[in-house]
Amino acid sequence: MDYTQERVATLHDYGDADPDAPAGRAAVVVPMTDREYAGLAPERVFSELERVDPAEVVVPLRAPAERVPDFREWLAEFDVNLTLLWCDGPRVESLLADAGLDGERGKGRDVWLALGVAARRDYVVVHDADTTTYEARDVRKLLFPLADGFDFSKGYYARVENDRLYGRLFRLFYEPLVAALGDGADHDVLDFLGAFRYALAGECAMTSDLARGMRVQRRWGLEVGTLGEAFRLAGADGAAQVDLGRYEHDHRAVSGPTGLSEMSEGVGSALFRAIEDAGVEPDYDALPERYREHAARFVRAYGADAAFNGLDYDSEGERDQTATYADAIAEPGPDTRLPAWADAPLDPDEVAAAAAADADDAAD
């Protein structure tokens, strides 16, 4: 049984861990889009949140106006103190434009809007709504390190489903890329980023102070950008990761407008931004070849792991993916991150009121 510690404190589940945690002082942020309306996985998530009984559940919703009434009616069925934050309404858009914060829209922007509202509580938990194996104790696990003096916690879990290894963007892009960066630099931020067993997990928790101090990626790269901000604000000694067991949720194709290849560009950009913030200057010319060398090692290692467990494994397909991901390795473009709420020219209560008024209008 694994009990190894990493550069960040690593909390293992040796059976049925369900620690005491301050759920009554926490807000849980669950970003959603219109495609998740009344789905089986979201139904499970909100039913389990009833058992958690957090101080508040904040749902930043990205959906067209005609879908908002259905969402409000459906979410009202769950016995939680829920704040629906419609992110696409005209009042919210106007507030952002007046503050000079309009621009790309995506999951990161939705979560950022919710963080401003959620940070009125002592603690903030963020997780997705598409997990079919979600349990109430997942929230308590994420919160426990915060009550024990840490500022940030991150979930990790096994991505094994249908006799296959998933988590491809992490296994085949993030892990070998961090290893390749380590060839050219010896820095605490690389040790930190390499310590997380599933760095692209969407499940994390933080103190309200950290939530207010964090800059946020607008679209892809939210999870890696969050780790970079956790390093800047809390450092390795202020961060922990917790074992959430085995998660099952949606999978993406490699190609296409929302596929893994496009996501890799955002993940790479966020990763490079985080390490540059910490003072690392990558050799972008040499990095793609270094990445390919490490990626080949990871494909071989994961292939052996899969064979050891009798799982299906497409070595050729995984090597093809690494060739695609290598094209995403480039200097990050302009910094379009949303500012920390502590510095933002916006009042989160004003945003919440605007979103509520927009949702009322949509219902009418």
N, C-alpha and C positions, 0 to 999 in steps of 0.2 A: 504494500500500500504506500502511495506517495505521500511524503510529508516534507519535501524539499522546500527550503525558503529561497526566494529570489532577491534581487536588489530592492524590491518593494516587499513589504510584509505580505505573506501569502497565507490566507485562511482556507484550510481544507475542510471538506465535508467528509467525515469518516463514516457516515451512516445516514442519519436523519437530522442533521444539524438544523436547529430552529431557535436561534438565540433571541433573548430579550432585546428589543430595540425600540427607539422612541418614535414609533409610527404616528402617534398622536401629535407630534410636533413637526411632521414632515408633509410636504406637498409632493405628489407623484405626477410627473409630466408624461403624458402618453400621446405623442404626435400621431395624427391620423390623416388619411386622404379618403376621398369619396369611395374608392374601390374597396375599402374595409368595412363599409356599412353592413351591420348585422351579420358579419362573418362568424364562423365557428370559433376561430382563434380569438378575435376581440370579445366575443361573448364570454369565453372562458376567462380572459384577462380581467374584465370588469366584475365578473362574478367572484373571482378570487380577491379582487380589491375590496369587495364588500367585507370579506373576512379580515383584511388588513386594517380597515377603518382608519385611514390616514386623515390628517387634518383637512386635506383638500386634494382633489384630483383635478389637474388642469389639462384640458384636451385642446391643443392647438390644431385646428382643422383647416386643411387645404382642400377646398371643394367649391364647385359652382354654386351660385345662390339658390338654385332650385333644389339642391340636395340638403341644404341647411335645416329646413323644417323636419325632414325625416330623421336626421341625425339628432336633433334636439329631443324629439319624441322618443326615439330609441334609447338614448343615453339616460333620459329621465327615469327609465324603468329600474335603474340600478340604485341601490341604497347607499350612495356615497355623496359627500359634499362636492359636487362637480361644477367646475367653471369651464364653459365652452368658449373657446377663444377663436372665433372665425377670423382667419388670417387674410382673407381675400376681399373683405368688404371695402366700400369706398371711403369710409371714415378712417379706417386703419391705413389704407393706402395714402390718403391725404396727409395724415400725421407723419408717416415715414417720408413722404416727399418734402414736406415743409422742413423736416429735420435734416434733409440731405441724405437720407438713408434708404431711398428707393433704389431699385436695381434688381439683380438676380433673385429669383424666388426659388425656394426649395426647402427641404427638411431642416437644414440648418437655420434658415431664417425663421421658420415656424417655431423651432425649439427656443431660439433666442427671444422671440416675443413672449413665450411661455415662461422663460426663466425670470424675466422681470416681474411677472405676477407671482410666480411660485416662491421667489426669494423673500416674500413677506413672512414666510414660515422659517423655522430654525434650520431645517434640512430640506434638501431637494433630491428626489430620485427621478431618474430619466430612464425610460425603457420603451421599446416598441410594442405594438399591439398585435403582432402577427405570430406570436409564439404559442404553439398548440400544447406545449408541455408546461406552461406557466403555473407557478404555485405561489400562494400568499407568502410563504416563507422566503421566497426570493427577495422580496422587499425588505424583510427583516434582516436577511443576510447582508444586503447591501448597506443597510443603515447601521448595523452593529459596529463597524470600525469607527464611524463618526462619533458614536457615544463613548468610544474607547480612546478618543483623543486624536484620531486621524482627521484630515480635512477632505480627503477624496478617497473613494473606493470604486473599483471596477470589477464587473463580473467576468468570469471565464467559464467555459464549458466545452464539452466535446461536441463536434459537428459530425456525427455519424448517423446516417439514415439510409434505409433501403439497401443495407449492405455496401455502402459507399462512404468515402470520406468527402465531406463538403468543406466549407470555409476556404474556398479556393483562393480568393483574393488575399486572405491573410497568409495562407501556406505558401503560395506560389509567387506573390508579389511583395507583401510587406516584410515577411521574415527574411528572405534572401536580400532584399534591398537594405534593411537595417544592418545585416551582416556585412554587406558590401561597403556601406558607409563606414563601418568600423575598421575596414582595411586601411582607410586613409586618415582616420582621426581617432584619438583616444579622448573621450569626453564623457562626463557624467550623464549628459542628456541621452547619449546613445545607449549607455548601460540601462538607463531608466526606460527608454522606449523598447528596448529588447527584453525587458524583464516581464512584460505582460504576456500571459499565456494565450490570450485571444484579444489582441489590441483593437480589433475592429468590432468587438461586441458593442451593441447599443445600450447595454445596461450599466449604469453608473449611479453614484450618489455623491453628494458634496454638501459642505456647509453653505449656508446662505451667503456668508461673506465671500466664499470662493465663487459661488454662482454670480454674484454681483460684480466680481472682478475679472470675469472671463470674457475674452474676445471669442467670437464664434464664426466658424465658416458658414457661408450662405447655403451651399449645396453639398456636394460630395466632400468627403474628408472631415465631416463633423467629428467623428470619433477620434481620429488621429489628432485633429486640432485641439480637441478637449484634453488629450493627454499632454500635448505641448503646453497648454495653459496650466494644467495641474502641476507640471514640472516647474514652471515659472512662479506659480503662486504658493505651492506647498512643498515642492522638492520631493526627493525620493523618500525621505523619512516621514513625510506627511501623507503618503499615499499607501494604499493597500489594494489587494485584489482578493476576491472571494469566489469560492467554488460554487457554481450554480448547477453542477451536475451535467445533465445531457439535455440540450435544447434542440427543438425541432421547429423550424419556421420556413418562410418562403425562400425560394432559390431564384437566382437570376441567370439569364443566358449570358454568354461571354460577349456577343456582339449586340448591336442595336443601341438606340438612343438612351436607354436606362440600363444597359448591360454592364458587365464587369470591366470591359475595356474602357468605357467612358468613366466608370467609377475610379479605375486605377489612376487616371489623370488627376482627379480631385484628391485622391489619397496621397499620391506622390507629391503634389503641390503643397498639401497641408503638412506632410512630413518634412519637406525641405524648408518650409517656412518656420516650423517649430525649431529645427536644429540651427537655422541661421539666426533666429532670435536668441539662441543660447550661445552664439559665437562660433559655430562650426561653419567652415567654408568648404563645401564639397567640390571635388574636381568633377564637374559635370561632363567633361569630355571623356574621362576614363571610367566613369561610373557605370554606363550601360554594359561594358564588357565584364567588369567585376560582378555586376548583378547576374549576368548570364552564367558565370562560373559557379556562383553560389546557388543559383536556381537549379542548375543541374544536380548539385549535391542534395538539395532538398527534395527534388523529384525522386531521386534514387532512395533517399531515406524514407520518404512517405510511401513509396512503392513497397519497400521491405516491411514497413509497419502494417500496410494493408494485407500483404501476403501472410504475415504472421498471424493475422486475425481472420483469414479466410474471406477478406472483402474483395469486391471487384475494384480493379484499378487500371485506368487507361493511361499508361506511361507516355505513349506517343501524344495523346490528346493534352496531357498536362505539359509536356515540353512545348507543344504548339502554343499553349496559353502563355507560357513564359516569354516566348518570342513576341507575342502581342503586347505583353506588359512592358517589355523592354523599350518599346516605342513611346511609352508614357514618361520616360525618365528625361526630364528637362528642367531647366531653371524655372522656378515659380514665376508666374506673371505678376501683374499689379496686385497689391494687397487689398482685397475687397472685403476683409472680415468686418463683421459688425462690431461696434465698440462694446467695451464692458459697460454694463448698466450703471456702474458707479460713475462713469464719465459721459454717459449718453445724454444728448439734448432732448430727452423725452421722459415723461413721467409714466411709469408702468401702470398706475391706476387710471391714467388718461387713456392708455392703450386698451385696458380691460373694458372701460366704459364705452369706448368707440366700438370695440368688437361686439359687445352686448347689444348696442343700438343697431349696428349693422345686421346682426342676427334677427333682431326683432322685425326690422324692415323686410328681411328675406322671408320671414314667416308670414307677414301680411301680404 
